[in-house]
Amino acid sequence: MSQPVKKIDTLRALMRDESWPQALSLAAKFPRLGCDKAVIVRAHECIVNPSFYRQLGVDTEQAIQAGIAALKARYS
């Protein structure tokens, strides 16, 4: 009987493949992200709805890069 694939293993595989939109989407749903939660969720939301965040004055590319950096720091 095979072990179920854990979400953290899926996340790490996405990060290894540099599939950042999918990695941010998955991580944004994690319940325990601590102080990185807001940065990761904002990065995911900037990918999903960039025009909305640009209207709010958010530099979406910077927010996405910050989310990627938070994922790397937390899960690498």
N, C-alpha and C positions, 0 to 999 in steps of 0.2 A: 504494500500500500504506500503510495507516494505522499510526501508531505505537501500541504497546500503552500502556494507561493505567498510569501509575506509581502505586504505593501512596501515595507522598507527595502526589501530586495528588488522589487519592481522599480522603486524610486532610484536606487543606486544604479541599476541597469540603464535607466533613462538618462541619468547624469553622465554615466560612462559614454553613452552614445551621443551626448550633447543634444538631447531632445528636450531643450529647455521649456518650450510651451507645455509639453505633456508633463514634465517633471514638476513645474510650478503648479499646474492644475491639480495633480495628485497631492502634492505637499500642502496646498492651500486647504485641503479637507482634513488634514491631520489635526486631532484635538489638542495635542500638546506641543506647541512650537515655541513656547516661552516668549522671550523678548523679540524673537524673529517673526512672530506671527503676522504682525501688521505689514512688515516689509514684503514677506512672501505673498500674502493675500493681495496687496496692492500691485505687485508685479504681475500676478496672474490676471487681475482685473484690467490692468493696462494692456495686456495682450488681447483679452476678450473684447474690450470696448475702448480702444485708444482714443477715439474722437471725443468721447465724454470726458476723459481725464485731461486731454489737451484743452478742452473748454474750461476746465477748472484750473488751468495754469500748471498742470503737472508735466514735467519733462518725462514722457513715457519711456523713452529709451534708457534714461538714467534710472528710473524706477525699476525697470526690468533687469538691468545690470545689477542693481542693489539686491534684488530678489535672488538672482543667480549666485551672487557672492554669499548671501546668507545661507543658501542651500549648501554651497561648497563648504562653508565654515562649520555648519552644523552636521553634515552627513558624509563628508569626505574622510 
